[in-house]
Amino acid sequence: MPNERRQRHTDIIERFQISVFLLIIVVHNASDSTWNFTLSWASEILGACVLVFASEILVDWIKHGFVSKFNNFSFRVYDKFLRILRADLVVFDPYVTMAREKPRERGGTDWHFDS
């Protein structure tokens, strides 16, 4: 399960990076058009941005579907991940986040979550 949680965190970071890259591209295209905004220009740029985000969400949805299916995760596990992500957003302290994760009692590299 922690790999799935880590995957959600990297997906969030990836979406933030994509939004920053799209913002840079929009500003670059606006400067190339000498900041002359028209409705057709705005609709073309907005359509491209929506297409990039929609394809990213579709790819993530398919990826999480395969991971959940082949690791026998229940769909209810995402509620737990959402609660953990909310708690991480409200109080970001790496020591608190790490304290929530506890290793198994006997060897192994598998992790489990409290709560």
HELIX and SHEET records of a PDB file:
HELIX    1   1 PRO A    2  ASP A   32  1                                  31    
HELIX    2   2 LEU A   39  PHE A   70  1                                  32    
HELIX    3   3 VAL A   77  VAL A   90  1                                  14    
HELIX    4   4 PRO A   94  ARG A  100  1                                   7    
SHEET    1   A 2 GLU A 101  PRO A 103  0                                        
SHEET    2   A 2 TRP A 111  PHE A 113 -1                                        
END                                                                             
